[in-house]
């Protein structure tokens, strides 16, 4: 399985876990809206990873994993919006592992995939956009 597909699968796992926790009562806490945003965002990122072969979905997957895991670390240490969580339970460990794997898979895919320049860019040695103007004849 390719790293991009692994990233999509693990982002989906994290999103579905957060949706399930939202339905199991987190929606009534101060972090409830964040769990719903996480669920919707994770599914959206997974779809983008599988359908849009650019670097942006990979960046989103890495950012999703880092920010979601980071939010849990904050909630389990000093608290987040009045919620103090703990490193206990299957949901917690499954989400943490899926977020870690999403980061690793996103970075791995970004390292191994080659992204062609956009049509409006000059294909120089660094594939950087030099100008947005059409080349002069």
N, C-alpha and C positions, 0 to 999 in steps of 0.2 A: 504494500500500500504506500502511496506517495505521501510525503510530508504534508502537502497541502490538504489531502483528504483526511489525514490524521488530525490536523489542526481543526478542520471543519467538524469532525466527529467529536472531538473533545470540547470544543466551544458549545456544541449542541448539548452535550451531556451536562455541562455546567449550567447552561440556560434552562434546561428542563428541571434540573435539581432546584434551581432558584424559583422556578414557577411552582413546583410542588411544595416547596417550603412556604411560598406566598399563600397557596391554598390551605396549608396546614396551620395558618394563624399569624404568620409574619405580617400579613397585610394590615393587621390591627396595631402594629408597632410603628414607631417613627421611621424605621427603615423600610417599611412596606413598599412605598413607591419605587425605591431603588431596586428592590428585588424584581418588580415588574419591568422596569427599564432594562435590567440585566437580562431577563428572559427574552424580551422582544429584541434587544440588541444582539444577543448571542445567536439567535436564530437568523437574524438578518445577516450577521457576519458570516455565518456558516454558508448561507445561500450565495453570498458574494464570493466566498472562497472557491466554491465549486463552479460558478458561472462566469466570473470575471477574472481572466488570467493576467492581472496586473499586480503591482506591488502593494497597492493601497489596502486590499483585504488582508494581506499578510501583516501589515502594520496594525490594522485594526485587531486582528487575532492576538498579536503580542500585547498590545495595549489593553485589550479585554482581560487577558489572563493576569497581567501584572496588576491592573487596577482592582480587579475582583479579589484576587488573593491578598493584595495590600489592604483592602478594606476589611477583610476578615481578620488579618493580623492586628489591625488597629482596634477592631471591635473586641478581639480576645485579649488585648493587653490593657489599653487605657479606656476603651469604650468608644462607641461611635453613635452619635445622636441619642445618647442615653441607654444604648443597648450594650451589654457586656456578655459576650459569648465565650464558649469554651471549646477546646479541641476534643470534643467527644461526639460520638455518633457517626453512623455510616454516611449520612448526607455531608457532613463536614469533611470527612476524609476523601470521599468520592469527588466532591467539588474541588478540594485543594489539589488532588492528584490530576484531575482533568485540566485545571488551570495551569499547572506546572507543565504538563505535556503540551498544552496549546502554545505556550510560550516557546518551548524547545522546538516543536514542529514548525511553528511560524518562522522562527529564525533559521531553521534548517532549510526550509523551502526557499526562503529569500536568498540564502547563500548559494543554492544549487540552481535556481531558475535564472534564466537570462531574459531580461526584459528589453524588447526592441524599442527604439526611440519612437515617439509619437510621430505621425506623418508631418507635423508642422515643425519638427526639430531637425537640426543638422546632425547627421550621424558621424560625429567626430570621434576621435580615439576614446573619449570618455562617455560617449552617447549622451552628452549634455545638450540641452536646448541652448543654442547660441542666440538665435533671433526668432521672433515670431513672424517676421516678414518673409514673403516668398523670395526665393533666390532670383537675383537679377541675371538677365540673359546677356 
